């Protein structure tokens, strides 16, 4: 292994390795280990070290909750509470000012890590002459437990601490701290939107790409956290006792509680409370508080098929699926009559045109509720304040699980990172067109460089506006669509607004 240049950071010297035209640094600590008395506390700045720290291997990811996806993707290991590290891919540490792409991984805030091979930054950094950063942050109970004496959203504060570290140090890696794009998918998309609302994050990034960012619930509840404490037989407010519980027992209790309410996919998540997440992103966009942020956001055509192809949703969406959807919408204040009107609209528009099965229509409704309609609201809110806003839809269908997945949730990620050959993804991206990946990589790179995703290998991609609703469709063919599924969109008028 050829060693990289020795880099001096604000907290000490590090050395990574060189590979295929890149300098790579893995497992760089950006905060003190959140263990012992620091468990459940906001991250603490990393103390300086002596000598040169070896950064050639990924650091551990956060302790993981259970997920059915493990059966197909495997489980990230090792796990540890000592997980606050980041990884950097750079063409060279020459003091150049390259755009920086800062990735926040998804996984419902309960699984995943910047160590996942799918997020390897090599192809993106090489192709774009940019610096790529991925991070680990605390997940599940360790990052998002919320009860008396436990500060909320410490996992989100980890993300902010990592972003600050990049701002302080990335120039030494050939990156430009004044040109940082934060991007993420699912929980990562949720996270980059949340960062837009944080006063402490102002000035730390210039652009945002939110991939399949889910609906952000305004409700603040400690119900899940209290259930976990009861499982652990720890009294609310007794944080000292909670800090003594082995992490494996906390995860076991968390898994039991989460499994008891399978429809609550993000039972532990950032809550809109306090300085670390002071308001809904939609409100911040509407108020013009993010006017200086270039914005790109998109969804996949069949987002929810990732879930309905597996248990427990596969069994739940049976003959009573419509009643289930009406009840689910009721939780979010949508009246039964309105829910029934939405279902009727989708059936009339989609059956016989886009699908022949009622189940497909119901999946489309949930996909729009969770992902597409909230995205549209954000685009509409940002447009009056910022001209550089772009919308995409990814519609390449996966052959996995006998075609049940379609263009499902998270499928676009290996196209963006150029990691289609990752061994864990064979089931999902077999036969995927490399040309599509190249076009998407170039769009993401161009946006990170200039705030405009256009490049020579895709049709002209206009900015989004509420009149034409222009969307770049990434699929077997890349083309521009206007007012996609517009009758369905209109059915949601007045809903999912702030």
C-alpha positions as CSV (number, residue, x, y, z in Angstrom):
1,X,0.0,0.0,0.0
2,X,1.4,3.3,-1.1
3,X,1.1,5.9,1.7
4,X,-0.5,9.3,1.1
5,X,1.0,12.6,2.0
6,X,1.0,13.4,5.8
7,X,-1.8,15.9,6.4
8,X,-1.9,18.3,9.3
9,X,-5.4,18.8,10.6
10,X,-6.5,21.1,13.4
11,X,-6.3,18.2,15.9
12,X,-3.2,16.3,14.6
13,X,-1.4,14.7,11.7
14,X,-2.9,11.9,9.7
15,X,-1.8,9.6,6.8
16,X,-3.9,7.6,4.5
17,X,-3.0,5.8,1.3
18,X,-2.8,6.3,-2.5
19,X,-4.9,4.2,-4.9
20,X,-5.7,4.6,-8.6
21,X,-5.0,8.3,-8.8
22,X,-6.5,9.3,-5.4
23,X,-5.4,9.9,-1.9
24,X,-7.8,8.2,0.5
25,X,-8.3,8.8,4.2
26,X,-10.6,6.6,6.2
27,X,-11.7,6.5,9.8
28,X,-10.7,10.1,10.7
29,X,-12.2,10.9,14.1
30,X,-14.1,14.2,14.1
31,X,-15.3,14.1,17.8
32,X,-14.5,12.3,21.0
33,X,-16.0,8.8,21.3
34,X,-19.5,9.2,22.7
35,X,-19.1,6.6,25.4
36,X,-19.4,6.6,29.2
37,X,-20.6,10.0,30.4
38,X,-20.7,11.2,26.8
39,X,-23.3,8.6,25.8
40,X,-26.5,10.5,24.8
41,X,-24.7,13.8,25.0
42,X,-23.9,16.2,22.2
43,X,-20.6,15.5,20.4
44,X,-17.5,16.9,22.0
45,X,-14.6,18.2,19.8
46,X,-11.8,15.8,19.3
47,X,-8.7,16.4,21.4
48,X,-5.4,16.7,19.8
49,X,-3.1,13.7,19.4
50,X,0.6,13.2,19.1
51,X,2.4,11.7,16.2
52,X,0.8,10.6,12.9
53,X,-2.6,8.8,13.0
54,X,-3.0,6.0,10.5
55,X,-6.2,6.5,8.6
56,X,-6.2,3.6,6.1
57,X,-9.2,1.7,7.4
58,X,-12.9,2.6,8.0
59,X,-13.9,3.3,11.5
60,X,-16.8,1.3,13.1
61,X,-20.3,2.3,12.2
62,X,-22.9,3.0,14.8
63,X,-24.8,0.2,16.5
64,X,-27.4,-1.0,14.0
65,X,-31.1,-1.8,14.5
66,X,-32.7,-4.7,12.8
67,X,-33.6,-4.4,9.1
68,X,-35.1,-6.9,6.7
69,X,-32.6,-5.5,4.1
70,X,-29.8,-7.3,5.9
71,X,-31.0,-10.5,4.2
72,X,-30.1,-8.9,0.8
73,X,-27.4,-6.4,1.5
74,X,-25.6,-7.9,4.5
75,X,-24.9,-6.2,7.8
76,X,-22.3,-3.5,8.3
77,X,-19.6,-4.4,10.7
78,X,-17.9,-3.7,13.0
79,X,-20.4,-1.8,15.2
80,X,-19.3,0.4,18.1
81,X,-20.4,3.4,20.1
82,X,-17.0,4.8,19.2
83,X,-18.3,5.6,15.7
84,X,-17.8,9.3,15.0
85,X,-15.4,9.3,12.1
86,X,-15.4,10.4,8.4
87,X,-13.7,9.3,5.2
88,X,-12.2,11.4,2.4
89,X,-11.4,10.7,-1.3
90,X,-9.4,13.4,-3.0
91,X,-7.5,13.5,-6.4
92,X,-4.6,15.0,-4.5
93,X,-3.7,17.0,-1.4
94,X,-2.2,19.9,-3.4
95,X,-3.9,22.8,-1.8
96,X,-6.3,23.2,-4.8
97,X,-9.8,24.4,-4.3
98,X,-12.0,21.6,-5.5
99,X,-15.7,21.4,-4.9
100,X,-16.6,19.2,-1.9
101,X,-19.5,16.7,-1.8
102,X,-20.4,15.8,1.8
103,X,-22.6,12.6,1.9
104,X,-25.0,11.7,4.7
105,X,-26.2,8.1,4.5
106,X,-29.7,6.9,4.9
107,X,-31.3,3.9,6.7
108,X,-34.3,5.3,8.6
109,X,-31.8,6.7,11.2
110,X,-31.4,3.1,12.5
111,X,-29.1,1.4,10.0
112,X,-26.3,2.2,7.6
113,X,-22.9,3.9,7.7
114,X,-20.5,5.9,5.6
115,X,-18.5,2.7,5.5
116,X,-21.0,1.0,3.1
117,X,-19.2,0.0,-0.2
118,X,-22.1,1.5,-2.1
119,X,-20.8,4.9,-0.9
120,X,-17.2,4.5,-2.0
121,X,-16.2,7.9,-3.2
122,X,-13.5,6.8,-5.6
123,X,-15.4,7.0,-8.9
124,X,-17.1,10.2,-8.1
125,X,-13.9,12.0,-7.0
126,X,-11.9,10.8,-10.0
127,X,-14.6,11.6,-12.6
128,X,-15.3,15.0,-11.3
129,X,-11.9,16.1,-9.8
130,X,-13.8,16.8,-6.6
131,X,-13.4,15.9,-2.9
132,X,-15.9,13.4,-1.5
133,X,-16.6,13.0,2.2
134,X,-18.8,10.3,3.9
135,X,-19.5,10.2,7.6
136,X,-20.8,8.0,10.4
137,X,-23.2,9.4,13.0
138,X,-25.0,7.9,15.9
139,X,-28.2,6.0,15.0
140,X,-31.3,4.7,16.7
141,X,-31.5,5.1,20.4
142,X,-27.9,6.3,20.7
143,X,-28.6,9.2,18.3
144,X,-32.3,10.0,18.7
145,X,-33.6,8.8,22.0
146,X,-35.7,11.7,23.5
147,X,-36.7,11.7,27.1
148,X,-36.2,13.8,30.3
149,X,-32.6,14.7,30.8
150,X,-31.6,13.4,27.3
151,X,-30.9,16.2,24.8
152,X,-32.7,15.6,21.5
153,X,-31.1,15.0,18.1
154,X,-27.5,14.2,19.2
155,X,-27.2,12.2,15.9
156,X,-28.0,15.4,14.0
157,X,-25.5,17.2,16.1
158,X,-22.9,14.6,15.0
159,X,-23.6,15.5,11.4
160,X,-23.2,19.2,12.2
161,X,-19.9,18.5,14.0
162,X,-18.6,16.5,11.0
163,X,-19.6,19.4,8.7
164,X,-17.7,21.8,10.9
165,X,-14.6,19.6,10.8
166,X,-14.8,19.6,7.0
167,X,-15.1,23.4,7.0
168,X,-12.0,23.7,9.3
169,X,-9.8,21.1,7.5
170,X,-10.8,20.3,4.0
171,X,-8.5,22.9,2.4
172,X,-5.6,20.6,3.5
173,X,-7.1,17.9,1.3
174,X,-7.4,19.9,-1.8
175,X,-11.0,21.0,-1.1
176,X,-12.8,24.3,-1.1
177,X,-14.6,25.0,2.2
178,X,-16.6,27.8,0.5
179,X,-18.0,25.3,-2.1
180,X,-19.5,22.4,-0.1
181,X,-22.5,20.5,-1.4
182,X,-24.3,18.4,1.2
183,X,-26.2,15.4,-0.2
184,X,-28.0,12.4,1.2
185,X,-30.7,9.9,0.5
186,X,-33.7,8.9,2.6
187,X,-32.8,9.7,6.2
188,X,-29.8,11.4,4.7
189,X,-32.1,13.5,2.5
190,X,-34.1,14.3,5.6
191,X,-30.8,15.2,7.3
192,X,-29.6,17.7,4.7
193,X,-33.0,19.4,4.8
194,X,-32.8,19.6,8.6
195,X,-29.3,21.2,8.3
196,X,-30.9,23.9,6.2
197,X,-32.8,25.1,9.4
198,X,-29.9,25.1,11.8
199,X,-28.4,28.5,12.6
200,X,-25.0,26.8,13.5
201,X,-24.9,25.3,10.0
202,X,-25.2,28.6,8.2
203,X,-22.2,29.2,5.9
204,X,-21.0,25.6,6.1
205,X,-22.5,24.6,2.8
206,X,-23.6,26.2,-0.4
207,X,-25.7,23.6,-2.2
208,X,-28.1,20.8,-1.3
209,X,-29.1,17.6,-3.1
210,X,-31.9,15.7,-1.4
211,X,-32.5,12.2,-2.8
212,X,-35.8,10.6,-1.8
213,X,-36.2,12.7,1.3
214,X,-39.2,11.5,3.2
215,X,-42.1,13.4,4.7
216,X,-40.9,15.3,7.8
217,X,-43.4,14.8,10.6
218,X,-43.9,17.9,12.8
219,X,-45.1,15.9,15.8
220,X,-42.8,15.7,18.8
221,X,-43.3,12.6,20.8
222,X,-41.3,10.6,23.4
223,X,-43.5,7.6,23.1
224,X,-41.0,5.3,21.4
225,X,-38.2,6.4,23.8
226,X,-40.4,5.7,26.9
227,X,-41.2,2.2,25.6
228,X,-37.5,1.5,25.1
229,X,-36.8,2.6,28.7
230,X,-39.5,0.4,30.0
231,X,-38.1,-2.6,28.2
232,X,-34.7,-1.8,29.8
233,X,-36.3,-1.2,33.2
234,X,-34.7,2.2,33.5
235,X,-36.7,5.1,35.0
236,X,-37.2,8.2,32.9
237,X,-34.6,10.8,33.9
238,X,-32.2,8.2,35.3
239,X,-29.6,8.9,32.6
240,X,-26.7,7.6,34.8
241,X,-28.3,4.1,34.9
242,X,-29.0,4.2,31.2
243,X,-25.4,5.0,30.5
244,X,-24.5,1.8,32.3
245,X,-26.7,-0.5,30.1
246,X,-24.6,-2.5,27.6
247,X,-25.2,-1.2,24.1
248,X,-26.4,-4.6,22.8
249,X,-29.2,-4.6,25.4
250,X,-30.3,-1.1,24.2
251,X,-30.4,-2.3,20.6
252,X,-32.4,-5.4,21.6
253,X,-35.0,-3.3,23.4
254,X,-35.1,-0.9,20.5
255,X,-35.7,-3.8,18.0
256,X,-38.6,-5.1,20.1
257,X,-40.3,-1.7,20.3
258,X,-39.8,-0.8,16.7
259,X,-41.1,-4.3,15.6
260,X,-44.3,-3.7,17.6
261,X,-45.3,-0.8,15.3
262,X,-43.9,-1.8,11.9
263,X,-45.6,1.1,10.0
264,X,-43.6,3.6,12.0
265,X,-40.5,3.3,9.8
266,X,-38.8,6.3,11.4
267,X,-39.8,5.7,15.0
268,X,-36.5,7.2,16.1
269,X,-35.6,10.3,14.1
270,X,-34.6,14.0,14.4
271,X,-37.5,15.9,16.1
272,X,-38.3,19.5,15.3
273,X,-37.3,20.9,18.7
274,X,-34.5,23.1,20.0
275,X,-31.7,24.9,18.2
276,X,-30.5,21.8,16.5
277,X,-33.8,21.5,14.5
278,X,-35.8,24.6,15.2
279,X,-38.4,24.5,12.5
280,X,-39.8,22.5,9.6
281,X,-37.6,22.9,6.5
282,X,-40.6,23.8,4.4
283,X,-41.2,26.8,6.7
284,X,-37.5,27.9,6.4
285,X,-37.8,27.7,2.6
286,X,-41.1,29.6,2.5
287,X,-39.6,32.3,4.7
288,X,-36.6,32.7,2.4
289,X,-34.1,31.6,5.0
290,X,-32.4,29.4,2.5
291,X,-32.3,31.8,-0.4
292,X,-28.6,31.4,-0.8
293,X,-28.8,27.7,-1.2
294,X,-28.8,26.0,-4.7
295,X,-31.3,23.2,-4.5
296,X,-31.7,19.9,-6.3
297,X,-34.2,17.3,-5.1
298,X,-35.8,14.2,-6.6
299,X,-37.5,10.9,-6.0
300,X,-37.7,7.4,-7.6
301,X,-40.8,6.3,-9.5
302,X,-41.6,3.3,-7.3
303,X,-40.1,4.4,-3.9
304,X,-42.4,2.3,-1.7
305,X,-41.9,-1.0,-3.6
306,X,-38.7,-1.5,-1.6
307,X,-40.9,-2.0,1.4
308,X,-43.9,-3.8,-0.1
309,X,-41.6,-6.4,-1.6
310,X,-40.6,-7.4,1.9
311,X,-42.3,-8.1,5.2
312,X,-44.2,-6.8,7.1
313,X,-45.6,-4.5,4.4
314,X,-45.9,-7.3,1.9
315,X,-48.5,-9.1,4.0
316,X,-50.2,-5.9,5.3
317,X,-51.1,-4.6,1.8
318,X,-53.6,-7.2,1.0
319,X,-57.3,-7.0,0.6
320,X,-57.7,-4.3,3.2
321,X,-55.0,-2.1,1.8
322,X,-57.4,0.8,1.1
323,X,-58.6,0.8,4.7
324,X,-55.0,0.6,5.9
325,X,-54.1,3.7,3.8
326,X,-57.2,5.7,5.0
327,X,-56.3,4.8,8.6
328,X,-52.6,5.7,8.1
329,X,-53.5,9.1,6.6
330,X,-55.9,9.7,9.5
331,X,-52.9,9.7,11.8
332,X,-51.6,12.7,9.9
333,X,-54.9,14.6,10.1
334,X,-56.2,13.7,6.6
335,X,-59.9,13.2,6.8
336,X,-61.4,9.9,5.6
337,X,-63.4,11.6,2.9
338,X,-60.3,13.3,1.5
339,X,-58.3,10.1,1.6
340,X,-61.1,8.3,-0.3
341,X,-61.1,11.0,-2.9
342,X,-57.3,10.7,-3.4
343,X,-57.6,6.9,-3.8
344,X,-60.4,7.4,-6.4
345,X,-58.4,9.9,-8.4
346,X,-55.4,7.6,-8.6
347,X,-57.5,4.7,-9.6
348,X,-59.2,6.7,-12.4
349,X,-55.9,8.1,-13.7
350,X,-53.5,5.2,-13.3
351,X,-55.4,2.0,-13.8
352,X,-55.1,0.8,-17.3
353,X,-52.6,3.6,-18.1
354,X,-49.7,3.1,-15.8
355,X,-50.7,-0.2,-14.1
356,X,-53.4,-2.8,-14.2
357,X,-53.3,-3.7,-10.5
358,X,-55.0,-1.9,-7.7
359,X,-52.0,-2.7,-5.4
360,X,-49.7,-0.8,-7.8
361,X,-52.0,2.2,-7.5
362,X,-52.0,2.1,-3.7
363,X,-48.2,1.8,-3.7
364,X,-48.1,4.9,-5.9
365,X,-50.3,6.8,-3.4
366,X,-48.0,5.9,-0.5
367,X,-44.9,6.8,-2.6
368,X,-46.4,10.2,-3.3
369,X,-47.5,10.8,0.3
370,X,-44.2,10.0,1.8
371,X,-41.8,11.3,-0.9
372,X,-43.1,13.1,-4.1
373,X,-45.6,15.5,-2.7
374,X,-43.4,16.8,0.2
375,X,-40.7,17.3,-2.5
376,X,-43.0,19.4,-4.6
377,X,-43.9,21.5,-1.6
378,X,-40.2,22.2,-1.0
379,X,-39.5,23.1,-4.7
380,X,-42.5,25.5,-4.7
381,X,-41.3,27.1,-1.5
382,X,-37.7,27.7,-2.6
383,X,-38.4,28.9,-6.2
384,X,-39.4,32.5,-5.3
385,X,-36.1,33.0,-3.4
386,X,-33.5,31.0,-5.4
387,X,-33.4,30.5,-9.2
388,X,-31.1,27.4,-9.1
389,X,-33.6,24.7,-8.2
390,X,-33.9,21.4,-10.1
391,X,-36.1,18.3,-9.9
392,X,-35.4,14.8,-11.1
393,X,-37.2,11.4,-11.2
394,X,-35.3,8.1,-11.4
395,X,-37.3,5.4,-13.2
396,X,-34.9,2.6,-14.1
397,X,-36.6,-0.6,-12.9
398,X,-34.5,-3.1,-10.9
399,X,-34.7,-6.8,-12.0
400,X,-34.4,-7.9,-8.4
401,X,-37.0,-10.0,-6.7
402,X,-38.5,-11.0,-10.0
403,X,-39.2,-7.4,-10.9
404,X,-41.2,-6.6,-7.7
405,X,-38.9,-3.7,-6.9
406,X,-39.3,-1.4,-9.9
407,X,-37.5,1.9,-9.5
408,X,-37.6,1.5,-5.8
409,X,-36.2,3.5,-2.9
410,X,-32.4,3.9,-2.7
411,X,-31.9,2.3,-6.2
412,X,-30.4,5.4,-7.6
413,X,-27.5,5.6,-5.1
414,X,-25.0,3.2,-6.9
415,X,-25.7,5.1,-10.1
416,X,-24.8,8.4,-8.4
417,X,-21.6,7.0,-6.8
418,X,-20.6,4.8,-9.8
419,X,-20.6,1.7,-7.6
420,X,-22.8,-0.6,-9.7
421,X,-20.2,-3.3,-9.4
422,X,-20.5,-3.4,-5.6
423,X,-20.8,-7.1,-4.7
424,X,-23.8,-6.5,-2.3
425,X,-25.9,-4.9,-5.1
426,X,-25.9,-7.7,-7.7
427,X,-29.5,-8.6,-7.0
428,X,-30.6,-5.0,-7.5
429,X,-28.6,-3.6,-10.4
430,X,-27.9,-6.6,-12.6
431,X,-27.7,-5.4,-16.2
432,X,-27.8,-1.8,-15.2
433,X,-26.6,0.6,-17.9
434,X,-23.3,2.1,-17.1
435,X,-24.1,5.0,-19.4
436,X,-27.0,6.0,-17.1
437,X,-24.6,6.0,-14.1
438,X,-22.2,8.3,-16.0
439,X,-24.9,10.7,-16.9
440,X,-26.1,10.9,-13.3
441,X,-22.6,11.2,-11.9
442,X,-21.9,14.1,-14.3
443,X,-25.2,15.8,-13.3
444,X,-24.4,15.6,-9.6
445,X,-20.8,16.7,-10.2
446,X,-21.9,19.7,-12.4
447,X,-24.4,20.8,-9.8
448,X,-21.7,20.6,-7.0
449,X,-19.4,22.7,-9.1
450,X,-21.8,25.4,-10.4
451,X,-25.2,25.0,-9.0
452,X,-26.4,23.8,-12.4
453,X,-26.6,20.0,-13.2
454,X,-26.6,20.4,-17.0
455,X,-23.8,18.7,-19.0
456,X,-23.3,17.7,-22.6
457,X,-24.6,14.1,-22.4
458,X,-28.2,14.9,-21.2
459,X,-31.0,17.0,-22.8
460,X,-31.2,20.6,-21.6
461,X,-32.5,20.5,-18.0
462,X,-34.4,23.7,-17.1
463,X,-35.0,24.9,-13.6
464,X,-38.2,23.9,-11.8
465,X,-41.2,26.2,-11.6
466,X,-44.8,25.8,-10.6
467,X,-46.1,26.4,-14.1
468,X,-44.1,23.8,-16.2
469,X,-42.9,21.6,-13.3
470,X,-39.9,20.5,-15.4
471,X,-38.3,17.2,-14.3
472,X,-35.3,15.4,-15.6
473,X,-36.2,11.7,-15.9
474,X,-33.2,9.4,-15.4
475,X,-33.9,5.9,-16.9
476,X,-33.3,3.8,-20.0
477,X,-33.6,7.1,-21.7
478,X,-32.8,10.5,-20.1
479,X,-35.5,13.0,-21.1
480,X,-37.3,16.0,-19.7
481,X,-40.8,15.7,-18.5
482,X,-43.3,18.4,-17.6
483,X,-46.1,18.3,-15.0
484,X,-45.6,14.6,-14.3
485,X,-48.6,12.8,-12.8
486,X,-50.3,16.2,-12.5
487,X,-53.8,15.0,-11.8
488,X,-52.5,13.0,-8.9
489,X,-50.6,16.1,-7.6
490,X,-53.7,18.2,-7.7
491,X,-55.5,15.6,-5.6
492,X,-53.1,16.6,-2.7
493,X,-53.9,20.4,-2.9
494,X,-54.1,21.8,0.6
495,X,-52.4,18.8,2.2
496,X,-48.8,18.3,3.5
497,X,-48.3,22.0,3.8
498,X,-47.1,24.1,6.8
